[in-house]
Amino acid sequence: MQAEQDLLIRSLRQQLPWHWRRVELEILFHGDGGTKGAPVVTSFLFTRGRDDPGNMHLFGELLKLRAASKAHPRGPIYWLRATLVRFKPAQFTYRHEGDHIERLEDIRLPPDFPGLPPELPLFPFKKAFERRLLVQLTPDEAQQALVHRASYLELPGQTMSAPYRELYAFSTFLGSVGNGGFDQWFNRQDTAHILGGGEEALLSARAGALRLGLAEAVAACDKGLAIFASQQDYVARACARLGIVPASPDAFEDDEQVNPLTSLVQQHASEWYLAIGKYVMANLDEFAD
């Protein structure tokens, strides 16, 4: 990390005004780049006042530092503080994703900070679901944490329990329908990702809605299965396992049958996402390690 740290220091010094004496900078990393993973300046103290760091161009240097930090025994950095005093060596303080976290409040993003997403950084929940941290979550955060954890449990060699699989599939169903309608969820190849398409994904998503007691969501899943059974063999197999009678092929072409289902799910998506989080918080024994 030393070379990347030196690069950041040089770039920062080159962009500072000639009269600078002391600069303090705090950075939060949401990931490895992209819209939701960009490093964000959360504190910029220049001499005696707080200035807007918008004209500082450090994006590339920060991402290189983050990438280099992945080789650290405690994992990549998620926070850094840099202190530069003129004519003195720069001082850096880091927090790594593998560091012990006692309180989620210590890593929550500053409230109402412009440009920052509202969600909690989710890295503490990737490889473990510790009860002491779970009890500190809001229901919205619990839903996000479950999805983050389940995406890790999908990796080879990991095991995903039924509650994880069902709620993860249902969350994926909501996201898929919200993005591209029922066609995006149901009308896929049997070889698609297990929670992005395929017989087991369809069954798990419906089971998730059933687990949550969401009758409208279950009914929407059943109608969708019946309509799309004529389009994909794996949808027809899911219908057979559930005892659902497939609709006629004409139903797939009838927007008056398909569009209301998409609208229903999109209308209730926020409410149903919240139901996932509330279920997790109310049934920690089913999820906590």
Backbone as CSV, one residue per row, in Angstrom:
resi,resn,N_x,N_y,N_z,CA_x,CA_y,CA_z,C_x,C_y,C_z
1,MET,0.810,-1.219,0.000,0.000,0.000,0.000,0.839,1.263,0.000
2,GLN,2.137,1.144,0.271,2.969,2.340,0.411,3.026,3.146,-0.885
3,ALA,3.186,2.448,-2.015,3.275,3.156,-3.290,1.974,3.895,-3.594
4,GLU,0.844,3.257,-3.323,-0.451,3.893,-3.585,-0.693,5.045,-2.618
5,GLN,-0.238,4.892,-1.388,-0.359,5.965,-0.412,0.476,7.177,-0.842
6,ASP,1.691,6.918,-1.311,2.558,8.012,-1.774,1.939,8.722,-2.977
7,LEU,1.311,7.947,-3.867,0.655,8.540,-5.040,-0.470,9.479,-4.608
8,LEU,-1.264,9.040,-3.619,-2.348,9.874,-3.102,-1.801,11.156,-2.495
9,ILE,-0.736,11.045,-1.727,-0.134,12.226,-1.094,0.342,13.224,-2.153
10,ARG,1.041,12.735,-3.173,1.550,13.618,-4.218,0.412,14.336,-4.938
11,SER,-0.638,13.588,-5.259,-1.758,14.188,-5.965,-2.453,15.240,-5.107
12,LEU,-2.615,14.938,-3.833,-3.265,15.882,-2.937,-2.429,17.153,-2.782
13,ARG,-1.135,16.998,-2.584,-0.256,18.166,-2.427,-0.275,19.046,-3.682
14,GLN,-0.321,18.410,-4.841,-0.294,19.176,-6.089,-1.553,20.017,-6.284
15,GLN,-2.651,19.602,-5.663,-3.926,20.305,-5.849,-4.223,21.327,-4.763
16,LEU,-3.400,21.369,-3.731,-3.625,22.320,-2.652,-3.109,23.706,-3.028
17,PRO,-3.728,24.780,-2.513,-3.237,26.136,-2.792,-1.855,26.357,-2.185
18,TRP,-1.143,27.306,-2.700,0.254,27.514,-2.304,0.417,27.831,-0.829
19,HIS,-0.627,28.423,-0.211,-0.485,28.886,1.169,-0.925,27.855,2.206
20,TRP,-1.155,26.602,1.793,-1.670,25.620,2.734,-0.637,25.297,3.825
21,ARG,-1.142,24.973,4.995,-0.276,24.605,6.134,-0.637,23.232,6.703
22,ARG,-1.939,22.962,6.803,-2.404,21.697,7.395,-3.718,21.299,6.730
23,VAL,-3.813,20.034,6.405,-5.039,19.500,5.798,-5.388,18.183,6.469
24,GLU,-6.660,18.010,6.795,-7.167,16.743,7.321,-8.287,16.262,6.404
25,LEU,-8.237,14.992,6.074,-9.166,14.424,5.104,-9.677,13.095,5.625
26,GLU,-10.998,12.894,5.594,-11.590,11.603,5.939,-12.331,11.067,4.722
27,ILE,-12.155,9.769,4.470,-12.741,9.126,3.301,-13.485,7.870,3.731
28,LEU,-14.701,7.685,3.189,-15.444,6.431,3.345,-15.487,5.718,1.996
29,PHE,-15.185,4.435,2.002,-15.255,3.617,0.794,-16.502,2.748,0.874
30,HIS,-17.380,2.867,-0.128,-18.576,2.036,-0.167,-18.328,0.729,-0.906
31,GLY,-17.207,0.639,-1.604,-16.899,-0.546,-2.395,-15.690,-0.278,-3.268
32,ASP,-15.701,-0.851,-4.443,-14.538,-0.781,-5.328,-14.740,0.125,-6.528
33,GLY,-15.718,1.009,-6.465,-15.961,1.914,-7.575,-17.380,1.784,-8.075
34,GLY,-17.689,2.493,-9.146,-19.040,2.464,-9.669,-19.930,3.436,-8.923
35,THR,-21.202,3.446,-9.307,-22.130,4.418,-8.750,-22.249,4.302,-7.237
36,LYS,-22.303,3.070,-6.712,-22.515,2.876,-5.280,-21.236,2.538,-4.534
37,GLY,-20.135,2.411,-5.254,-18.906,1.999,-4.594,-17.836,3.061,-4.569
38,ALA,-18.205,4.277,-4.914,-17.203,5.329,-5.011,-16.758,5.794,-3.631
39,PRO,-15.464,6.124,-3.479,-15.011,6.730,-2.226,-15.569,8.137,-2.101
40,VAL,-15.971,8.520,-0.901,-16.599,9.820,-0.680,-15.875,10.564,0.424
41,VAL,-15.584,11.817,0.175,-14.977,12.673,1.195,-16.060,13.075,2.178
42,THR,-15.939,12.658,3.420,-16.936,13.000,4.431,-16.460,14.105,5.364
43,SER,-15.183,14.401,5.349,-14.656,15.483,6.182,-13.427,16.052,5.500
44,PHE,-13.407,17.373,5.337,-12.273,18.029,4.696,-11.983,19.308,5.469
45,LEU,-10.929,19.297,6.245,-10.580,20.447,7.084,-9.317,21.085,6.527
46,PHE,-9.446,22.299,6.020,-8.316,23.019,5.455,-8.020,24.236,6.323
47,THR,-6.844,24.267,6.875,-6.417,25.305,7.833,-7.459,25.447,8.925
48,ARG,-8.137,26.588,9.024,-9.072,26.784,10.142,-10.529,26.629,9.740
49,GLY,-10.763,26.429,8.476,-12.153,26.356,8.032,-12.429,25.093,7.256
50,ARG,-13.691,24.806,7.096,-14.118,23.639,6.328,-14.460,24.110,4.919
51,ASP,-13.696,23.631,3.959,-13.895,24.027,2.574,-14.515,22.894,1.777
52,ASP,-15.115,23.263,0.655,-15.690,22.264,-0.238,-14.576,21.584,-1.019
53,PRO,-14.422,20.245,-0.884,-13.342,19.551,-1.599,-13.730,19.139,-3.011
54,GLY,-14.815,19.724,-3.538,-15.319,19.296,-4.825,-14.323,19.441,-5.956
55,ASN,-13.382,20.359,-5.807,-12.399,20.542,-6.874,-11.176,19.648,-6.709
56,MET,-11.198,18.759,-5.710,-10.092,17.831,-5.507,-10.358,16.563,-6.319
57,HIS,-9.406,16.181,-7.139,-9.567,15.009,-7.997,-8.666,13.893,-7.478
58,LEU,-9.262,13.024,-6.662,-8.510,11.952,-6.014,-9.133,10.582,-6.268
59,PHE,-10.134,10.524,-7.128,-10.912,9.301,-7.305,-10.022,8.112,-7.676
60,GLY,-9.219,8.274,-8.723,-8.383,7.175,-9.178,-7.370,6.745,-8.146
61,GLU,-6.757,7.705,-7.471,-5.750,7.394,-6.462,-6.362,6.636,-5.285
62,LEU,-7.577,7.028,-4.894,-8.238,6.363,-3.772,-8.628,4.927,-4.126
63,LEU,-9.105,4.716,-5.336,-9.469,3.356,-5.740,-8.241,2.454,-5.830
64,LYS,-7.115,3.004,-6.259,-5.883,2.219,-6.290,-5.448,1.841,-4.877
65,LEU,-5.614,2.769,-3.941,-5.268,2.484,-2.549,-6.178,1.407,-1.979
66,ARG,-7.455,1.514,-2.266,-8.421,0.500,-1.817,-8.071,-0.877,-2.391
67,ALA,-7.750,-0.919,-3.685,-7.414,-2.196,-4.328,-6.164,-2.807,-3.697
68,ALA,-5.157,-1.972,-3.432,-3.921,-2.482,-2.831,-4.158,-3.001,-1.423
69,SER,-5.124,-2.415,-0.721,-5.366,-2.797,0.671,-5.984,-4.187,0.797
70,LYS,-6.472,-4.756,-0.301,-7.097,-6.079,-0.230,-6.105,-7.169,0.137
71,ALA,-4.828,-6.881,-0.045,-3.808,-7.863,0.325,-3.480,-7.818,1.814
72,HIS,-4.043,-6.868,2.530,-3.768,-6.743,3.963,-4.404,-7.911,4.724
73,PRO,-3.761,-8.399,5.791,-4.331,-9.520,6.554,-5.734,-9.247,7.090
74,ARG,-6.063,-7.978,7.346,-7.393,-7.645,7.868,-8.349,-7.176,6.769
75,GLY,-7.953,-7.407,5.528,-8.847,-7.097,4.431,-8.774,-5.662,3.967
76,PRO,-9.622,-5.298,2.997,-9.574,-3.961,2.417,-9.979,-2.880,3.404
77,ILE,-9.538,-1.669,3.133,-9.895,-0.544,3.993,-11.303,-0.062,3.636
78,TYR,-12.023,0.434,4.637,-13.309,1.065,4.373,-13.332,2.508,4.848
79,TRP,-12.284,2.931,5.550,-12.218,4.303,6.063,-10.757,4.684,6.214
80,LEU,-10.472,5.949,5.940,-9.118,6.441,6.194,-9.181,7.894,6.621
81,ARG,-8.210,8.273,7.393,-7.998,9.672,7.745,-6.552,10.013,7.387
82,ALA,-6.378,11.062,6.611,-5.051,11.532,6.231,-4.835,12.924,6.803
83,THR,-3.690,13.112,7.427,-3.322,14.421,7.968,-2.015,14.853,7.324
84,LEU,-2.054,15.986,6.654,-0.869,16.526,6.001,-0.512,17.861,6.639
85,VAL,0.701,17.931,7.118,1.239,19.174,7.675,2.448,19.551,6.823
86,ARG,2.510,20.796,6.443,3.573,21.235,5.539,4.949,20.957,6.127
87,PHE,5.830,20.414,5.294,7.216,20.104,5.636,7.344,18.925,6.613
88,LYS,6.247,18.183,6.822,6.298,17.014,7.696,5.717,15.813,6.957
89,PRO,6.103,14.595,7.378,5.529,13.404,6.734,4.025,13.323,6.960
90,ALA,3.304,12.833,5.956,1.858,12.657,6.088,1.552,11.523,7.057
91,GLN,0.450,11.637,7.772,0.011,10.624,8.723,-1.302,10.004,8.229
92,PHE,-1.339,8.673,8.204,-2.537,7.964,7.757,-3.052,7.050,8.863
93,THR,-4.360,7.021,9.018,-5.027,6.071,9.903,-6.059,5.319,9.072
94,TYR,-6.077,3.992,9.214,-6.984,3.162,8.417,-7.890,2.320,9.317
95,ARG,-9.069,1.995,8.773,-9.909,0.949,9.344,-10.163,-0.079,8.252
96,HIS,-9.972,-1.347,8.613,-10.120,-2.438,7.660,-11.413,-3.199,7.919
97,GLU,-11.930,-3.815,6.863,-13.184,-4.554,6.991,-13.077,-5.733,7.949
98,GLY,-11.853,-6.211,8.189,-11.669,-7.318,9.122,-11.476,-6.883,10.557
99,ASP,-11.460,-5.581,10.822,-11.317,-5.095,12.192,-12.572,-5.409,13.002
100,HIS,-12.395,-5.587,14.301,-13.551,-5.840,15.170,-14.451,-4.612,15.208
101,ILE,-15.747,-4.841,15.070,-16.731,-3.767,15.157,-17.674,-4.079,16.301
102,GLU,-17.694,-3.223,17.263,-18.554,-3.422,18.424,-19.932,-2.819,18.206
103,ARG,-19.956,-1.623,17.612,-21.217,-0.909,17.405,-21.348,-0.536,15.931
104,LEU,-22.512,-0.819,15.357,-22.746,-0.413,13.971,-22.758,1.102,13.833
105,GLU,-23.063,1.783,14.902,-23.063,3.239,14.867,-21.692,3.782,14.483
106,ASP,-20.649,3.006,14.762,-19.289,3.454,14.450,-18.990,3.431,12.951
107,ILE,-19.782,2.704,12.171,-19.513,2.638,10.734,-20.664,3.163,9.899
108,ARG,-21.746,3.576,10.529,-22.846,4.137,9.750,-22.396,5.420,9.059
109,LEU,-22.904,5.633,7.865,-22.559,6.829,7.133,-23.177,8.046,7.817
110,PRO,-22.518,9.199,7.745,-23.054,10.395,8.412,-24.470,10.693,7.935
111,PRO,-25.386,10.977,8.851,-26.772,11.246,8.452,-26.878,12.537,7.657
112,ASP,-27.736,12.512,6.639,-28.046,13.713,5.852,-26.812,14.318,5.199
113,PHE,-25.830,13.499,4.876,-24.649,14.012,4.191,-24.896,13.966,2.690
114,PRO,-24.778,15.105,1.988,-25.103,15.139,0.554,-24.299,14.114,-0.244
115,GLY,-25.011,13.384,-1.085,-24.344,12.451,-1.982,-24.111,11.069,-1.412
116,LEU,-24.380,10.864,-0.124,-24.151,9.558,0.475,-25.439,8.735,0.464
117,PRO,-25.367,7.450,0.122,-26.557,6.609,0.193,-26.933,6.382,1.650
118,PRO,-28.221,6.127,1.918,-28.648,6.013,3.303,-28.287,4.697,3.974
119,GLU,-27.922,3.676,3.173,-27.768,2.363,3.774,-26.475,2.222,4.564
120,LEU,-26.502,1.269,5.451,-25.344,0.911,6.261,-24.342,0.133,5.415
121,PRO,-23.034,0.382,5.554,-22.059,-0.506,4.898,-22.281,-1.946,5.358
122,LEU,-22.327,-2.878,4.429,-22.784,-4.230,4.736,-21.671,-5.251,4.902
123,PHE,-20.418,-4.835,4.795,-19.344,-5.825,4.845,-19.305,-6.642,6.138
124,PRO,-19.773,-6.125,7.313,-19.731,-6.983,8.511,-20.616,-8.217,8.409
125,PHE,-21.527,-8.249,7.428,-22.499,-9.336,7.342,-22.214,-10.289,6.184
126,LYS,-21.079,-10.139,5.542,-20.781,-10.996,4.405,-20.480,-12.419,4.848
127,LYS,-19.570,-12.588,5.790,-19.121,-13.920,6.176,-19.647,-14.358,7.536
128,ALA,-20.458,-13.527,8.154,-21.014,-13.895,9.463,-22.285,-13.087,9.704
129,PHE,-23.183,-13.668,10.475,-24.422,-12.996,10.882,-24.453,-13.047,12.410
130,GLU,-23.702,-12.171,13.039,-23.573,-12.183,14.493,-24.775,-11.510,15.147
131,ARG,-25.331,-12.178,16.137,-26.522,-11.654,16.802,-26.273,-10.274,17.406
132,ARG,-25.096,-10.081,17.987,-24.815,-8.804,18.650,-24.864,-7.622,17.683
133,LEU,-24.612,-7.883,16.379,-24.735,-6.840,15.374,-26.135,-6.808,14.762
134,LEU,-26.741,-7.971,14.617,-28.074,-8.026,14.030,-29.088,-7.232,14.842
135,VAL,-28.970,-7.291,16.158,-29.954,-6.599,17.002,-29.841,-5.081,16.875
136,GLN,-28.772,-4.588,16.273,-28.576,-3.153,16.094,-29.124,-2.651,14.755
137,LEU,-29.628,-3.560,13.927,-30.114,-3.191,12.610,-31.529,-2.631,12.650
138,THR,-31.851,-1.785,11.695,-33.235,-1.437,11.423,-33.795,-2.519,10.495
139,PRO,-35.109,-2.642,10.364,-35.659,-3.629,9.428,-35.173,-3.433,7.993
140,ASP,-35.067,-2.195,7.538,-34.550,-1.952,6.185,-33.126,-2.483,6.051
141,GLU,-32.304,-2.218,7.052,-30.924,-2.694,7.022,-30.862,-4.213,7.101
142,ALA,-31.779,-4.814,7.857,-31.792,-6.268,7.997,-32.066,-6.942,6.656
143,GLN,-32.969,-6.364,5.855,-33.240,-6.925,4.533,-32.002,-6.845,3.648
144,GLN,-31.325,-5.698,3.674,-30.122,-5.537,2.870,-29.013,-6.487,3.340
145,ALA,-28.883,-6.636,4.650,-27.853,-7.517,5.196,-28.112,-8.964,4.823
146,LEU,-29.375,-9.379,4.837,-29.713,-10.750,4.456,-29.303,-11.025,3.008
147,VAL,-29.602,-10.096,2.109,-29.243,-10.273,0.700,-27.723,-10.342,0.548
148,HIS,-27.012,-9.485,1.284,-25.555,-9.459,1.218,-24.971,-10.781,1.707
149,ARG,-25.506,-11.278,2.809,-25.036,-12.545,3.373,-25.378,-13.716,2.450
150,ALA,-26.587,-13.720,1.908,-27.010,-14.827,1.052,-26.193,-14.887,-0.225
151,SER,-25.778,-13.735,-0.747,-24.962,-13.749,-1.958,-23.620,-14.426,-1.703
152,TYR,-23.130,-14.351,-0.456,-21.911,-15.070,-0.091,-22.202,-16.558,0.079
153,LEU,-23.341,-16.889,0.655,-23.690,-18.285,0.898,-23.962,-19.047,-0.398
154,GLU,-24.140,-18.328,-1.501,-24.310,-18.983,-2.797,-23.002,-19.551,-3.342
155,LEU,-21.883,-19.107,-2.813,-20.590,-19.536,-3.343,-20.389,-21.034,-3.117
156,PRO,-19.592,-21.669,-3.960,-19.337,-23.108,-3.792,-18.786,-23.420,-2.406
157,GLY,-19.278,-24.490,-1.816,-18.820,-24.905,-0.498,-19.622,-24.328,0.651
158,GLN,-20.526,-23.381,0.360,-21.359,-22.787,1.402,-22.743,-23.428,1.402
159,THR,-23.430,-23.314,2.523,-24.772,-23.877,2.653,-25.754,-22.771,3.003
160,MET,-26.882,-22.744,2.299,-27.903,-21.740,2.558,-29.159,-22.425,3.091
161,SER,-29.594,-22.033,4.275,-30.780,-22.638,4.873,-32.040,-22.182,4.141
162,ALA,-33.149,-22.859,4.411,-34.412,-22.538,3.742,-34.855,-21.092,3.982
163,PRO,-34.815,-20.576,5.222,-35.227,-19.175,5.405,-34.387,-18.201,4.588
164,TYR,-33.069,-18.407,4.577,-32.199,-17.560,3.762,-32.602,-17.643,2.292
165,ARG,-32.699,-18.873,1.787,-32.946,-19.086,0.366,-34.283,-18.490,-0.058
166,GLU,-35.303,-18.694,0.754,-36.634,-18.231,0.387,-36.735,-16.712,0.414
167,LEU,-36.218,-16.084,1.459,-36.306,-14.625,1.535,-35.370,-13.953,0.536
168,TYR,-34.225,-14.576,0.287,-33.315,-14.053,-0.727,-33.966,-14.145,-2.107
169,ALA,-34.590,-15.268,-2.398,-35.260,-15.433,-3.692,-36.410,-14.441,-3.827
170,PHE,-37.172,-14.251,-2.758,-38.293,-13.309,-2.833,-37.785,-11.886,-3.023
171,SER,-36.693,-11.540,-2.350,-36.093,-10.215,-2.537,-35.607,-10.044,-3.978
172,THR,-35.012,-11.106,-4.534,-34.560,-11.062,-5.919,-35.740,-10.929,-6.871
173,PHE,-36.830,-11.609,-6.564,-38.066,-11.489,-7.346,-38.551,-10.043,-7.374
174,LEU,-38.573,-9.391,-6.206,-39.020,-8.003,-6.140,-38.123,-7.093,-6.973
175,GLY,-36.819,-7.301,-6.862,-35.899,-6.476,-7.618,-36.008,-6.707,-9.112
176,SER,-36.178,-7.960,-9.508,-36.271,-8.302,-10.929,-37.537,-7.735,-11.553
177,VAL,-38.669,-7.918,-10.873,-39.935,-7.389,-11.386,-39.915,-5.863,-11.378
178,GLY,-39.322,-5.288,-10.350,-39.227,-3.833,-10.292,-38.402,-3.267,-11.424
179,ASN,-37.435,-4.019,-11.872,-36.546,-3.538,-12.929,-37.099,-3.786,-14.327
180,GLY,-37.688,-4.972,-14.537,-38.106,-5.313,-15.900,-39.437,-6.024,-16.011
181,GLY,-40.251,-5.999,-14.963,-41.567,-6.612,-15.029,-41.538,-8.123,-14.872
182,PHE,-42.706,-8.737,-15.002,-42.810,-10.176,-14.816,-42.014,-10.942,-15.871
183,ASP,-41.911,-10.381,-17.053,-41.167,-11.065,-18.107,-39.709,-11.262,-17.701
184,GLN,-39.141,-10.284,-17.010,-37.734,-10.398,-16.606,-37.535,-11.509,-15.588
185,TRP,-38.512,-11.756,-14.748,-38.370,-12.784,-13.722,-38.709,-14.175,-14.249
186,PHE,-39.813,-14.292,-14.961,-40.306,-15.618,-15.335,-39.758,-16.131,-16.663
187,ASN,-39.547,-15.247,-17.622,-39.243,-15.682,-18.977,-37.733,-15.756,-19.194
188,ARG,-37.071,-16.659,-18.473,-35.620,-16.812,-18.558,-35.262,-18.262,-18.865
189,GLN,-33.998,-18.471,-19.201,-33.534,-19.816,-19.499,-33.358,-20.625,-18.219
190,ASP,-33.529,-21.934,-18.348,-33.397,-22.831,-17.197,-31.973,-22.832,-16.644
191,THR,-31.019,-22.397,-17.468,-29.631,-22.389,-17.025,-29.259,-21.096,-16.306
192,ALA,-30.218,-20.183,-16.151,-29.921,-18.903,-15.505,-29.555,-19.127,-14.044
193,HIS,-28.992,-18.090,-13.467,-28.579,-18.142,-12.060,-29.732,-18.609,-11.185
194,ILE,-29.446,-19.418,-10.173,-30.487,-20.058,-9.383,-31.500,-19.064,-8.809
195,LEU,-31.032,-17.848,-8.441,-31.979,-16.881,-7.897,-32.314,-15.790,-8.903
196,GLY,-31.921,-15.959,-10.152,-32.315,-15.028,-11.186,-33.250,-15.697,-12.182
197,GLY,-33.441,-16.958,-12.079,-34.311,-17.715,-12.958,-34.136,-19.191,-12.665
198,GLY,-34.995,-20.007,-13.230,-34.904,-21.431,-12.976,-35.990,-21.894,-12.032
199,GLU,-36.276,-23.171,-12.104,-37.385,-23.749,-11.341,-37.255,-23.526,-9.842
200,GLU,-36.069,-23.798,-9.290,-35.899,-23.674,-7.845,-36.039,-22.228,-7.377
201,ALA,-35.587,-21.296,-8.215,-35.729,-19.883,-7.852,-37.198,-19.489,-7.776
202,LEU,-37.979,-19.950,-8.741,-39.401,-19.631,-8.743,-40.096,-20.188,-7.500
203,LEU,-39.789,-21.432,-7.183,-40.407,-22.062,-6.018,-39.967,-21.398,-4.723
204,SER,-38.690,-21.045,-4.644,-38.173,-20.416,-3.424,-38.773,-19.033,-3.211
205,ALA,-38.918,-18.255,-4.285,-39.497,-16.918,-4.161,-40.941,-16.991,-3.681
206,ARG,-41.697,-17.929,-4.238,-43.090,-18.097,-3.794,-43.123,-18.527,-2.332
207,ALA,-42.218,-19.441,-1.956,-42.161,-19.890,-0.566,-41.794,-18.737,0.364
208,GLY,-40.957,-17.820,-0.110,-40.614,-16.661,0.697,-41.821,-15.780,0.962
209,ALA,-42.625,-15.534,-0.073,-43.848,-14.750,0.105,-44.798,-15.448,1.060
210,LEU,-44.878,-16.776,0.955,-45.737,-17.555,1.838,-45.228,-17.488,3.275
211,ARG,-43.910,-17.571,3.453,-43.310,-17.488,4.790,-43.644,-16.154,5.455
212,LEU,-43.698,-15.103,4.655,-43.976,-13.768,5.180,-45.468,-13.507,5.349
213,GLY,-46.304,-14.426,4.909,-47.749,-14.237,5.029,-48.298,-13.191,4.081
214,LEU,-47.666,-13.014,2.921,-48.086,-12.003,1.950,-48.980,-12.662,0.899
215,ALA,-50.272,-12.695,1.183,-51.213,-13.415,0.315,-51.232,-12.835,-1.092
216,GLU,-51.184,-11.500,-1.219,-51.213,-10.885,-2.553,-49.976,-11.260,-3.368
217,ALA,-48.838,-11.334,-2.688,-47.602,-11.702,-3.384,-47.654,-13.155,-3.835
218,VAL,-48.172,-14.038,-2.992,-48.300,-15.450,-3.364,-49.227,-15.584,-4.569
219,ALA,-50.356,-14.878,-4.531,-51.313,-14.948,-5.641,-50.695,-14.418,-6.929
220,ALA,-49.901,-13.349,-6.831,-49.240,-12.798,-8.015,-48.239,-13.799,-8.585
221,CYS,-47.496,-14.460,-7.703,-46.558,-15.492,-8.160,-47.294,-16.618,-8.876
222,ASP,-48.415,-17.058,-8.302,-49.166,-18.159,-8.904,-49.704,-17.786,-10.283
223,LYS,-50.219,-16.556,-10.399,-50.738,-16.111,-11.697,-49.608,-15.986,-12.711
224,GLY,-48.487,-15.487,-12.254,-47.342,-15.376,-13.153,-46.864,-16.730,-13.617
225,LEU,-46.806,-17.691,-12.723,-46.404,-19.049,-13.094,-47.355,-19.629,-14.140
226,ALA,-48.651,-19.445,-13.926,-49.642,-19.979,-14.860,-49.497,-19.351,-16.234
227,ILE,-49.284,-18.028,-16.278,-49.202,-17.314,-17.556,-47.935,-17.693,-18.322
228,PHE,-46.805,-17.810,-17.619,-45.530,-18.038,-18.293,-45.200,-19.529,-18.474
229,ALA,-46.086,-20.398,-18.015,-45.844,-21.840,-18.172,-45.734,-22.236,-19.644
230,SER,-46.425,-21.513,-20.501,-46.391,-21.845,-21.934,-45.106,-21.376,-22.605
231,GLN,-44.311,-20.561,-21.892,-43.115,-19.982,-22.492,-41.836,-20.726,-22.108
232,GLN,-41.827,-21.319,-20.950,-40.612,-21.966,-20.458,-40.967,-23.296,-19.801
233,ASP,-40.220,-24.338,-20.143,-40.482,-25.657,-19.574,-40.290,-25.663,-18.061
234,TYR,-39.280,-24.938,-17.568,-39.039,-24.984,-16.127,-40.153,-24.285,-15.348
235,VAL,-40.820,-23.307,-15.984,-41.983,-22.688,-15.333,-43.131,-23.698,-15.287
236,ALA,-43.290,-24.442,-16.362,-44.334,-25.477,-16.387,-44.068,-26.542,-15.329
237,ARG,-42.795,-26.887,-15.141,-42.470,-27.881,-14.109,-42.777,-27.342,-12.711
238,ALA,-42.511,-26.055,-12.504,-42.832,-25.450,-11.208,-44.342,-25.479,-10.975
239,CYS,-45.111,-25.217,-12.009,-46.572,-25.275,-11.889,-47.023,-26.685,-11.502
240,ALA,-46.426,-27.671,-12.149,-46.806,-29.049,-11.865,-46.520,-29.409,-10.412
241,ARG,-45.409,-28.963,-9.891,-45.052,-29.269,-8.507,-45.981,-28.584,-7.524
242,LEU,-46.528,-27.436,-7.922,-47.404,-26.669,-7.033,-48.884,-26.947,-7.276
243,GLY,-49.190,-27.724,-8.304,-50.589,-27.999,-8.622,-51.296,-26.828,-9.263
244,ILE,-50.545,-25.964,-9.954,-51.112,-24.799,-10.622,-51.423,-25.173,-12.076
245,VAL,-52.631,-24.874,-12.513,-53.039,-25.175,-13.879,-52.499,-24.088,-14.805
246,PRO,-51.686,-24.431,-15.802,-51.150,-23.419,-16.719,-52.260,-22.715,-17.492
247,ALA,-52.046,-21.445,-17.753,-52.990,-20.680,-18.573,-52.751,-20.995,-20.043
248,SER,-53.684,-20.588,-20.880,-53.518,-20.798,-22.316,-52.384,-19.920,-22.831
249,PRO,-51.726,-20.311,-23.916,-50.635,-19.502,-24.477,-51.049,-18.071,-24.787
250,ASP,-52.342,-17.848,-25.055,-52.812,-16.495,-25.364,-52.638,-15.550,-24.181
251,ALA,-52.620,-16.095,-22.980,-52.508,-15.243,-21.790,-51.203,-14.468,-21.772
252,PHE,-50.138,-15.067,-22.290,-48.831,-14.408,-22.326,-48.865,-13.150,-23.187
253,GLU,-49.703,-13.175,-24.232,-49.796,-12.034,-25.144,-50.774,-10.972,-24.659
254,ASP,-51.474,-11.247,-23.576,-52.523,-10.338,-23.093,-51.946,-9.405,-22.027
255,ASP,-51.670,-8.176,-22.434,-51.108,-7.208,-21.483,-52.041,-6.932,-20.316
256,GLU,-53.329,-7.081,-20.526,-54.281,-6.814,-19.448,-54.185,-7.854,-18.331
257,GLN,-53.561,-8.999,-18.637,-53.344,-9.995,-17.590,-51.978,-9.832,-16.929
258,VAL,-50.950,-9.506,-17.730,-49.586,-9.444,-17.210,-49.292,-8.119,-16.524
259,ASN,-49.634,-7.005,-17.155,-49.253,-5.691,-16.627,-49.781,-5.404,-15.220
260,PRO,-51.031,-5.771,-14.911,-51.496,-5.516,-13.536,-50.683,-6.257,-12.473
261,LEU,-50.166,-7.437,-12.825,-49.348,-8.177,-11.866,-48.043,-7.430,-11.597
262,THR,-47.424,-6.937,-12.676,-46.198,-6.147,-12.514,-46.468,-4.909,-11.675
263,SER,-47.568,-4.221,-11.971,-47.908,-2.997,-11.229,-48.144,-3.291,-9.756
264,LEU,-48.803,-4.408,-9.474,-49.072,-4.778,-8.088,-47.777,-4.963,-7.310
265,VAL,-46.839,-5.710,-7.889,-45.576,-5.968,-7.200,-44.786,-4.670,-7.033
266,GLN,-44.718,-3.875,-8.062,-43.972,-2.625,-7.979,-44.589,-1.675,-6.962
267,GLN,-45.904,-1.682,-6.867,-46.599,-0.815,-5.915,-46.297,-1.212,-4.474
268,HIS,-46.176,-2.506,-4.231,-45.986,-2.996,-2.856,-44.529,-3.329,-2.533
269,ALA,-43.620,-3.092,-3.455,-42.240,-3.540,-3.267,-41.625,-3.011,-1.975
270,SER,-41.756,-1.720,-1.701,-41.150,-1.155,-0.481,-41.720,-1.817,0.767
271,GLU,-43.019,-2.016,0.776,-43.691,-2.659,1.911,-43.212,-4.098,2.078
272,TRP,-43.036,-4.814,0.975,-42.640,-6.217,1.051,-41.158,-6.371,1.374
273,TYR,-40.327,-5.450,0.878,-38.922,-5.446,1.307,-38.849,-5.278,2.822
274,LEU,-39.647,-4.356,3.342,-39.656,-4.109,4.786,-40.120,-5.338,5.552
275,ALA,-41.071,-6.064,4.988,-41.557,-7.287,5.634,-40.431,-8.312,5.773
276,ILE,-39.551,-8.371,4.787,-38.398,-9.278,4.882,-37.543,-8.899,6.080
277,GLY,-37.211,-7.608,6.192,-36.381,-7.165,7.304,-37.031,-7.395,8.652
278,LYS,-38.329,-7.153,8.745,-39.043,-7.368,10.008,-39.039,-8.843,10.391
279,TYR,-39.158,-9.700,9.392,-39.126,-11.137,9.677,-37.768,-11.542,10.223
280,VAL,-36.703,-11.042,9.605,-35.357,-11.355,10.086,-35.198,-10.925,11.530
281,MET,-35.624,-9.691,11.855,-35.454,-9.167,13.208,-36.295,-9.933,14.229
282,ALA,-37.434,-10.435,13.801,-38.327,-11.158,14.710,-37.960,-12.626,14.852
283,ASN,-37.087,-13.119,13.973,-36.737,-14.547,13.980,-35.223,-14.727,13.873
284,LEU,-34.502,-14.066,14.749,-33.043,-14.090,14.674,-32.451,-15.490,14.802
285,ASP,-33.143,-16.367,15.515,-32.617,-17.733,15.682,-32.514,-18.460,14.344
286,GLU,-33.296,-18.060,13.354,-33.262,-18.712,12.053,-32.091,-18.222,11.200
287,PHE,-31.455,-17.111,11.612,-30.431,-16.502,10.775,-29.092,-16.293,11.471
288,ALA,-29.113,-16.029,12.765,-27.859,-15.697,13.461,-26.932,-16.913,13.510
289,ASP,-25.640,-16.654,13.358,-24.633,-17.729,13.437,-24.456,-18.179,14.881
